[in-house]
Amino acid sequence: MSLPERPVCLQGKSMTAQQISDQLGVRYLLEGSVQRDADRVRINVQLIDGRNGTTYGQTYDHQFEDLFALQDRITMEVMEISNIKLTAEFQGQIYLQD
């Protein structure tokens, strides 16, 4: 798999989602934030379709104890929403724990 060259910095530039996705050579943009309070974590995820600006947003509130399982869950949901399919080779490398 080859990835497009990434610009050094997009921060601080006023660009539309379509301009950013065109510049990066991708269809989807993923934006998010993480907040932590004691033993809880809140992750806000927004998936933006660079072609038409359609967005999907989700907030995840969980105990901070199993961050890797939460990361796997978020990754799989984003892949499903964006219709990304993994090859059999990569599917065997993913570890998910319920």
Secondary structure, DSSP 8 states (H G I E B T S, - for coil): -------S--TT----HHHHHHHHT-SEEEEEEEEEETTEEEEEEEEEETTT--EEEEEEEEEGGGHHHHHHHHHHHHHHHTT----HHHHTT-----
